[in-house]
Amino acid sequence: METTLDSILLDDDLGGQLERRRFITLTQQMLEQIVPLAKQMERSDSSQMLALLDDQLPNIRGLFNAAVRLPQLPFHSLCDLLKQLNKYLNMRGLYREQVEWAQNLLSYFLEHEEETGEQIDLVILNTIASGFNALGKEESALDIYNFAMDLFADEPWNPALAVISFNAALVHYSLGNFDKALKLCQQAIAIDEMHGNSQNLARSLLLLSDLMHELGQVKDIFLALSRALDLIEPLDNRYLHAQLTSKMALQIARYHDQERAIGLFKEAIAMWRDIGDEQQLANTLFFYATLLQTTGSKTEALIHAEESLRLLECLNLPDAQQVREDVERWRSDFFDYRSN
């Protein structure tokens, strides 16, 4: 069987080798373009970096969708590319494509272990699991995290285990399993403290503040936030600064000074708009709207809640349903209030 390519007759084996070589080159070129952009996403002008990545998105889609149909794909290069893209895909809420591409790579790994090696990159497993969690498939996410944690049964202080433990804690937190989430969060903190990983440690401390709220340990909420602040302040990481500001606004609104919290929420919303993370923006807008609703600013609360809902609907995320229910209830209450 022969294939015609620009009037040159090639047998299938040679044609397949040339096709694979072409995709290896394309993937390497994409990596060279993506890596500098991805490294800047949490620093400098992240909105500009996002815009540049948005321009590349059709090419990225085309590359992954075509490459996975190859009999022999550039596996390791595609894994590296997906790892670099994960933050961008998360910020754009592209979890379905993220999971699809990672699952395709996992399937190829399982079918070609003689070529790919004996162990899958844990980032690929984590990508699938975190995508499942974002899409409301928490139990499927936990199955993957439990499998990944079992791989480190003999390496309890491996830094990769901190990432897995933190992400598994996020899933348990979303399910309301606060004691289990706390144990995993504390495990992640201990490992990151041992390895001096300030950024991951700060993220775990922000989650710890949420868990302390759920467990009614108010003093420990602000101890965790204070430790996170000390770690984040010297970092050139706008994403972590925005996360910290959002978290402080939320917890201060709950326990201390609602007026101060309003100022922090406004600051956090401006930061997320500048960064360009629409999911984080939507979440922060809704928390702010909840505070405004509580303090009687019903018109302003609805404006922010409706923007939050529009963003979540555009991202097609499960969180939209809960926000939609609250917005509808607030609208009803608002019109009842106006009519009396």
N, C-alpha and C positions, 0 to 999 in steps of 0.2 A: 504494500500500500504506500503510495507516495503523496506528498503534499506540495502544492505549488505555492511558492512565495516569491512574488515579484519576478515571475517567469523562470525562477530557478527551481529545479526539481530536487527535493530533499527526501530521504527516507525518514520514516517516523522517528527513529531513535535520534538522528542528527537534528531533525526539526525540533524535537522535544528538548534537546540539550541547548539549542540556541534560544528557545523560548524561555527556558529556565534562566539562562545567563542574562537575558534581557531583563527579566524581573528582578534578578539579583542586583543589577545595575540600577534599575528604577528605585528599588527599595533603599539602596545605599544613598542615592541622590536625595531621596525623600528624607532620610535620616539626617543628612548633612544640612538640609534646610530646616527641619523641625527642631533638632536639638537646641540650637541657639535661641529659638523662639520660646521653647518650653522652659528653658532655664531662667528666662526673664519674667515668667508669668506671675511669680510671687514677689517680684521686685520691679523697680523702675516703672515704666508706663505699661502696665499689664493690659489696659484696654487696647492699646495699639498692637500689642502682641496677639491678643485675641482676634483682632481684625485681620491680621496677616494670616493667622491660622484658619480663620473663616474662609479666606480666599483659597487656601489650600485644600479645604475639606472635600470638594468634588474630586480632586486628584487622589486624596487619601481613600475615599470610598471606592473609586475605580480600581486603585491598586489592590486593596484587600479583597474586593469582590471578584476580581479577575485572578489574583494569585492563588486563591484557595481552590480554584478549578484545575490547577496544574497537577499532573501526576507526582511531581517532585518540586515542592515549593521552597523558597528561601526561608526556611523555618526560623532559624536563629535571628536573622535580620528583621523578620516581621515581628518576632517577639520583642526585640529591642525597640522597634518603632512603636508598637502598642504601649510599651512601658512609658515611653516619652510622651505619648498622647493622652495618657489616662487623666491627668489633671485637666487638660483642655476638654476632654469628653465629659468629665464630671461637671465642669463649669457650664457647659452648654446643655446639660441634661440628656446627653446622647447615650443613655445607658443601654438601650436595646441594641444599637450597633456595637457598642463596646462589648457586651456579653456575646453577641453573635460572633464577632471576630475572635474573641478569646476562646470560645467553644470550638470554633473551627481549628484553631491552633492546637487545642488540647486533643481533639479527635485525630489530627494528623500525628501528633506525638505518640498517641496510643497505638497507631497503626504502623509507625515507622521508627520504632525504638532503636533499630540497628543504625539508623541515620542520625536521629536526634539526641541520642544519649539515654541514660537510664533514669534520669530525674527531670521532671517538668519544672520550669522556672516557677517559683512560688508566686511571683507577681501575676502570672497568668491565672492561677487558682484564685488569688485574691481579687483580681479583676472580675471574674465571674461571680464570686460570692458577694462583693460589694455592689455589683450591678443588680443581682437578685434582691438584695436588701432594699435598694432604692426603688425597685419595681414592685415592692410589697410581697416578695417571695422569701420571707425571713427564714422559714424552716429549711428551705433548700440552701440558703446561705450558710446556716449553721452546720449543715451536713458537710459542706466543703471546709469550713473553718475547723471543725472537729477532726476531720481527716488530716488537715495541714498540721494541727497541733500534735497529732499522734506521731508525725514524722520527726518531731523534736523531743520525743520522750527521753532520749539520752543526752539532749543538749538544752537543759532548762534555761541557760543564760545566753542562748544564741540571739543576737539582735533582731533577726528576722522574726523570732517568736513574739517580740514586743509588738510588731505591726499586726500580726495575726490576732494576738490577744486583744489589742485595742479595737480592731474592727469587729471581732466577735462580741466584745463588750457593747459596742454600739447597737448590734442586733438585739442582744438581750435587753438593753435599755429600751429600745423601741417596742419590745414585746411586754415590757413591765416586769421583767425578771431582774429586779434591781440588786438583789444579793449576789446573783451569779455575775451580773455585769460588774459589780464592785470588785469581786475577786479577780476577774480578768483585767480590769482597769489597774488594780494595784500591782498585778503581775507585770503589766506593761511598764508601769512607772518604775518598778524595781530594776527591770532589765535596762531601761533607758538611762536610769541614774548610774548604773554600773558602767555603761559605755559612754556616758557623757553626751548623749544625743539630746541637745537642748530643744530642738524643734518638735520632735516626737513627744518628748516629756511634757512640753507646754500643751500640746493637743490633749494628752491624757489628763492633765490637770484641769483643763476646761470641761472635759467629760466628768471628771470627779466632782466638780462643783455642781453639775446637774444631779448626780447621784446623791450627793449630800442633801440636796433639796428634797429629793424624793424620799429619803430616809429620815428627814426631819432633823438633820444635824446642821443647824443654821450656822454656828460658829465655823464649822469646817468648810462651809461653802466659800467663805471669804478668805480663809487661810489658803485654800487651793487657788483662788483667783489671785491672791497676793503673790504666791510663788510663781504662777504663770506670768504675771506682770513683770516680775524681776527677770524672767527668762526671755520674754518677748521684746521688752524695751530696747535692748542693744542689737536686736536682729534686724537685718534689712529684708523684712518679710511683710509686705503690706497685707497679705492674706491673713496671717496670724494676728496682726494688729486689728484687722476688721473683726475677726472672730472674737478676740478678747473684748473689744468695745461692745459688740452685740451681747456677749454673755454678761458683762458687767451691767449693761442697761437692764437686762432681764432680771438679774438677781437683785439689783438695787431697787427696781420697781416693786419687787415682791416684799422686800424686808426693810427698806430704809427710806428713801426720799424719792417720791414719784416725780417731783419737779426736776431733780437732777437726772433721773432716768430718762425723762423726755429729751433733755439735751443730749444724752449719750445715744439714744436711739436715732436722733436726727444725724448725729455724727456718723454712726454706723451705717445708716442708709446711704449717706453721701459717699462713704468709702466703698460700699458694695456697688453702687452705680458706677463709680470711677473704675473699679476693678473689672466690672462686667460680668460678675457671677450672678445670673438671674435667679437661680434656685436659692442661694443665700439671701439675696435681696428680697425675694418673696417671703421667706421665713421671717426675716427681720421686720418687714413691713407688717406682717400679720401680728407679731408680738407687740409691735408698737400700737397697732390698731386696737388690740385687746386692752392695753393700758389706757388708751384714749376713751374706749368704751366704758371702762371702769370709772374714769374720772368725769364722765358726763359729756365729753366732747364727741357726741354721737355722729355729727355730720363729718367731721374730720376722720373719725374712726372708720366710717363706711368708705370714704375715698381711698384710704390706705389699704383696707381689707379687699376692696374690689380690684385694686391694682395687683395685690398679692395673688388673688384668684386668677386674674388674666395671665399672669406670668406662669403660674403652675399649670394652667390649662394648655398654654402654648407648649410647655415642656412635656405635657401628657404624663404627669406624675400622679401617683395614688393620693398624695397629700391634698390634692385639689378637692377631693370629695369632702373631707372634714371642713376645709375652709369654706367651701360652697354652702354647707349646711349652716355654719355660723353666720355667713354673710346674709343668707336668706332670713335667718332668725333676727338678725340685727335690723335688716330692712323692715321687717314686720313691726318690730318694737319701735323703730324710728317713726314710722308712719302713724302708729297708734299714739305715740308721744305727741306728734305734730297735730293730730286731730283733736286732742283733749284740751 
